[in-house]
Amino acid sequence: MADITRRLGWRHLRGAPTAHIRHHRGGKLLHEGPGLSFWFRALTAALSEVPVDDRELAMTFHARTSDFQDVAVQATVTYRISDPAVAASRLDFSIDPDTGAWRGTPLEQLGTLLTETAQQHALDVLARTPLSVALVDGVTAVRERVAAGLAGEPRLPATGIEVVAVRVVALRPEPEVERALRTPAREQIQQEADRATYERRAVAVERERTIAENELASQIELARREEQLVEQRGTNARREAEEHASADAVRAEAEAARTVRLADAEATRSVRLARAEAEGAREVGEARAQAQAAWLRVHAEVDVATLHALTGTRLAENLPRIDSVTVSPDVLTGLLARLGTREQE
């Protein structure tokens, strides 16, 4: 929208670079072009503003397929006004000299023209296409047909409009039909998911079985090694016992031999000692016998009084030591009596 200011009964218009301004006065064209700026009188000026930038027109319309299914088409048409003079002569782009606003609705008219033209070509394509094909290839077919139809529409160039691009955003059936169409795909996806789950479970079971087999094999191997270890320990113990027995036998044999040698030596020494003792006893006995014989011979030649004296002497030698003797009167009387009797005899 152009900017218009007031000064002392005059108006000043300043347009945008994307807006084509046309200024007529008295049926004559005084100013024309984008981005203009000029003074004018409101009572005598006829102004029009035509946008020359690219504009996006979003449209949504319904169509019916060959199998009588309703589909919604969402499309966008990019257009621009290539000939502002023609467009201004065919559509009302006049603006208010006081506010700069359009007196009419030219862009809405352009939108209606483009929407109805595009809808006509889209309906023509979808009416001969079943729903399943339309959902698969309908976007491309509708876009190509609408672009070709708008390019060949004679009214658009006559209005100064150029179509830049056509885009079909979506082509969707009714919600119930869409849910029904999704069901087989969902079932197939669910089946694939179930199959993947079963396969995953099967793989997990297989892995668990493999792990169990590995653990069992490990336990068997461990048991076998334990058996070998027990056998080896038994062999080692038996060998150790045999070694100990052999050592004990050698030790016992050595002890027996030593004992025998010691016994032989002790016996020899005992025999020698016994012989020596016997020889000594014999010699002592002979000496004693000779001494006794000599003693008897000596005593045989001595008289009886001498023998009595020797007997008293020997008896005195064998009596215990007497430090003092106490003679009582009774003993002394008896002794004297005996001596007197012996003298009388």
C-alpha positions in Angstrom: 0.0 0.0 0.0 1.3 3.4 -1.0 2.1 6.1 1.6 0.1 9.3 1.1 0.6 12.5 3.0 -1.4 15.8 2.9 0.1 19.3 2.5 -2.1 22.4 2.0 -4.6 20.7 -0.3 -2.0 18.7 -2.1 -1.2 15.0 -1.7 2.2 13.3 -1.9 2.4 9.7 -2.9 5.4 7.5 -2.2 5.2 4.0 -3.7 7.2 0.8 -3.0 9.7 -0.8 -5.4 7.4 -3.8 -5.8 4.3 -1.8 -6.6 3.6 -0.4 -10.1 1.9 3.1 -9.8 -0.3 4.6 -12.5 -1.4 8.3 -12.3 -4.1 9.6 -14.6 -5.5 13.2 -14.8 -8.1 14.2 -17.3 -7.7 10.8 -19.0 -4.0 11.3 -19.5 -1.3 9.2 -18.0 1.1 11.4 -16.1 3.1 8.9 -14.0 3.7 5.2 -14.4 6.2 2.8 -12.9 7.4 1.1 -9.7 8.7 3.1 -6.7 7.4 6.5 -7.8 7.1 9.6 -5.7 5.1 12.6 -6.7 2.6 15.3 -5.7 -1.0 15.3 -7.0 -4.4 16.9 -6.4 -6.9 14.5 -5.0 -9.9 15.9 -6.9 -8.3 15.5 -10.3 -6.1 12.4 -9.9 -7.0 8.8 -10.8 -4.5 6.4 -9.1 -3.9 2.7 -9.3 -1.4 0.5 -7.6 -0.5 -2.9 -9.1 1.8 -5.3 -7.1 4.6 -6.8 -9.3 6.2 -9.1 -6.8 5.8 -12.9 -6.7 2.9 -13.9 -4.6 1.9 -17.3 -3.1 -1.7 -18.5 -3.4 -2.6 -21.4 -1.1 -5.6 -23.3 -2.1 -7.5 -26.3 -0.8 -10.4 -28.0 -2.7 -12.1 -31.4 -2.8 -12.3 -33.7 -5.8 -13.8 -37.1 -6.5 -12.0 -40.1 -7.9 -13.2 -42.6 -10.5 -14.3 -45.0 -7.6 -16.4 -42.1 -6.0 -14.0 -41.4 -3.2 -13.6 -37.9 -1.9 -10.1 -36.5 -1.7 -8.7 -33.2 -0.5 -6.1 -31.5 -2.6 -3.7 -28.9 -1.0 -1.7 -26.9 -3.5 0.1 -23.6 -3.8 0.4 -21.5 -6.9 3.1 -18.9 -7.3 2.2 -16.0 -9.7 3.1 -12.4 -10.5 1.6 -9.6 -12.6 3.8 -9.4 -15.5 1.9 -6.6 -17.4 0.6 -4.0 -14.8 -1.0 -1.9 -17.4 -3.2 -4.7 -18.7 -4.0 -5.9 -15.2 -5.0 -2.4 -14.2 -7.2 -2.1 -17.2 -8.9 -5.5 -16.5 -9.1 -5.4 -12.7 -9.8 -2.6 -10.3 -6.5 -1.7 -8.7 -7.5 1.9 -8.0 -6.6 3.3 -4.7 -8.1 6.0 -2.5 -6.1 9.3 -2.8 -6.5 10.0 0.8 -5.6 6.6 2.4 -3.8 4.7 -0.4 -6.0 1.6 0.1 -7.6 -0.3 -2.7 -11.1 0.6 -3.4 -11.9 -2.9 -4.5 -10.5 -6.4 -3.9 -8.3 -7.2 -7.0 -6.1 -9.8 -5.3 -9.2 -11.8 -4.2 -10.4 -11.7 -7.8 -7.1 -13.0 -9.0 -7.1 -15.7 -6.3 -10.6 -16.8 -7.3 -9.5 -17.0 -11.0 -6.4 -19.0 -10.3 -8.1 -21.3 -7.8 -11.1 -22.2 -10.0 -8.8 -22.7 -13.0 -6.4 -25.0 -11.1 -9.4 -26.8 -9.5 -10.9 -27.5 -12.9 -7.8 -29.2 -14.2 -7.3 -31.1 -11.0 -10.9 -32.4 -11.0 -10.5 -33.5 -14.6 -7.4 -35.6 -13.7 -8.8 -37.2 -10.5 -12.2 -38.0 -12.0 -10.5 -40.6 -14.3 -8.1 -41.9 -11.6 -9.0 -44.5 -8.9 -8.2 -43.7 -5.3 -5.3 -46.2 -4.9 -3.6 -44.7 -8.0 -4.4 -41.2 -7.0 -2.8 -41.7 -3.6 0.4 -43.1 -5.2 0.8 -41.0 -8.3 -1.8 -38.3 -7.9 0.4 -35.6 -6.6 2.7 -35.6 -9.6 -0.2 -36.0 -12.1 -2.2 -33.2 -10.5 0.8 -30.9 -10.4 1.7 -31.4 -14.0 -1.9 -31.1 -15.2 -2.5 -27.9 -13.2 0.7 -26.3 -14.4 0.0 -27.2 -18.0 -3.6 -26.0 -17.6 -2.6 -22.7 -16.1 0.0 -22.1 -18.7 -2.5 -22.8 -21.5 -5.3 -20.7 -20.0 -5.8 -17.7 -22.3 -7.5 -15.5 -19.7 -4.4 -15.3 -17.5 -2.1 -13.6 -20.1 -5.1 -11.4 -21.1 -5.2 -10.3 -17.5 -1.5 -9.7 -17.4 -0.8 -12.7 -15.0 2.1 -15.0 -15.2 2.2 -18.4 -13.3 5.7 -19.0 -11.9 5.3 -22.4 -10.2 2.7 -24.9 -9.1 3.2 -27.1 -6.0 0.8 -29.8 -4.8 1.4 -30.3 -1.1 -0.9 -33.2 -0.3 -3.7 -35.3 -1.6 -5.6 -37.0 1.2 -8.8 -39.0 1.3 -11.5 -38.8 4.0 -10.4 -39.8 7.5 -12.5 -43.0 7.5 -11.1 -44.1 4.2 -7.6 -43.1 5.2 -7.9 -45.2 8.4 -9.3 -48.1 6.3 -6.4 -47.8 3.8 -4.0 -47.7 6.7 -5.3 -50.9 8.2 -3.6 -53.4 5.8 -0.4 -51.5 6.0 -0.6 -51.4 9.7 -1.4 -55.1 9.8 1.5 -55.8 7.6 3.8 -53.6 9.7 2.4 -55.4 12.8 3.0 -58.7 11.2 6.6 -57.7 10.3 7.0 -56.4 13.9 5.7 -59.7 15.2 7.9 -61.7 12.9 10.9 -59.5 14.0 9.9 -60.1 17.6 9.6 -63.9 17.0 12.9 -63.9 15.2 14.5 -61.9 18.0 13.0 -64.3 20.6 14.2 -67.2 18.5 17.6 -65.7 18.3 17.6 -65.0 22.0 16.5 -68.6 22.7 19.2 -69.9 20.3 21.7 -67.7 22.1 20.5 -68.9 25.5 20.8 -72.5 24.2 24.3 -71.8 22.9 25.2 -70.2 26.2 23.7 -73.2 28.2 25.6 -75.6 25.9 28.8 -73.6 26.4 28.2 -73.6 30.2 27.5 -77.4 30.1 30.6 -78.0 28.0 32.6 -75.9 30.4 31.2 -77.8 33.4 32.0 -81.1 31.6 35.5 -79.9 30.8 35.9 -78.7 34.4 34.7 -82.1 35.7 37.0 -83.9 33.4 39.9 -81.8 34.5 38.9 -82.3 38.2 38.9 -86.0 37.5 42.4 -85.7 36.0 43.4 -83.7 38.9 42.1 -86.3 41.4 43.8 -89.0 39.4 47.0 -87.0 39.3 46.8 -86.3 43.0 46.2 -90.0 43.7 49.1 -90.9 41.6 51.3 -88.3 43.3 50.1 -89.5 46.7 50.7 -93.1 45.8 54.1 -92.2 44.4 54.8 -90.2 47.5 53.7 -93.1 49.7 55.9 -95.5 47.7 58.8 -93.1 48.1 58.2 -92.8 51.8 57.8 -96.6 52.1 61.1 -97.1 50.1 62.8 -94.5 52.3 61.3 -96.1 55.4 62.5 -99.5 54.2 65.9 -98.2 53.5 66.0 -96.5 56.9 64.6 -99.6 58.7 67.2 -101.8 56.9 69.9 -99.4 57.8 68.6 -99.3 61.4 68.4 -103.1 61.5 71.9 -103.4 60.1 73.2 -100.9 62.6 71.3 -102.7 65.4 72.7 -106.0 64.3 76.2 -104.5 64.1 75.6 -102.9 67.6 74.2 -106.2 68.9 77.1 -108.1 67.4 79.6 -105.6 68.9 77.7 -105.7 72.3 77.6 -109.5 72.2 81.3 -109.7 71.4 82.0 -107.2 74.1 79.8 -109.0 76.6 81.4 -112.3 75.7 84.8 -110.8 76.1 83.7 -109.1 79.3 82.2 -112.4 80.6 85.3 -114.3 79.6 87.4 -111.6 81.3 85.2 -111.7 84.4 85.2 -115.5 84.4 88.9 -115.5 84.0 89.3 -113.0 86.8 86.9 -114.9 89.0 88.7 -118.1 88.3 92.0 -116.5 89.1 90.5 -114.8 92.2 89.0 -118.1 93.3 92.3 -119.9 92.7 94.1 -117.2 94.7 91.5 -117.4 97.4 91.7 -121.2 97.4 95.5 -121.0 97.6 95.3 -118.4 100.4 92.7 -120.4 102.3 94.8 -123.5 101.9 97.8 -121.7 103.1 95.7 -120.2 106.0 94.5 -123.6 106.9 98.0 -125.0 106.8 99.2 -122.3 109.0 96.4 -122.7 111.5 96.9 -126.4 111.5 100.4 -126.1 112.7 99.5 -123.6 115.5 98.4 -124.7 119.1 94.9 -124.2 120.5 95.8 -121.3 122.7 97.2 -119.3 119.8 94.1 -120.0 117.8 91.9 -118.7 120.7 94.0 -115.6 120.8 93.7 -115.1 117.1 90.0 -115.7 117.4 89.6 -113.0 120.0 91.7 -110.6 118.0 89.7 -111.3 114.9 86.5 -110.9 116.8 87.7 -107.6 118.2 88.5 -106.4 114.7 84.9 -107.1 113.6 83.2 -105.7 116.7 81.8 -102.1 116.5 83.8 -99.3 118.1 83.3 -99.0 121.9 84.0 -95.6 123.3 83.2 -96.5 127.0 82.2 -99.6 129.0 79.9 -99.5 132.0 80.3 -102.4 134.4 77.5 -102.8 136.9 78.0 -104.6 140.3 75.9 -107.5 139.2 78.0 -108.1 136.1 81.2 -107.7 138.0 80.1 -110.1 140.7 79.1 -112.7 138.2 82.4 -112.3 136.3 84.5 -112.6 139.5 82.5 -115.6 140.5 83.3 -117.2 137.1 87.0 -116.4 137.4 87.1 -117.9 140.9 85.4 -121.1 139.8 87.8 -121.4 136.8 90.8 -121.0 139.2 89.6 -123.7 141.5 89.4 -126.1 138.7 
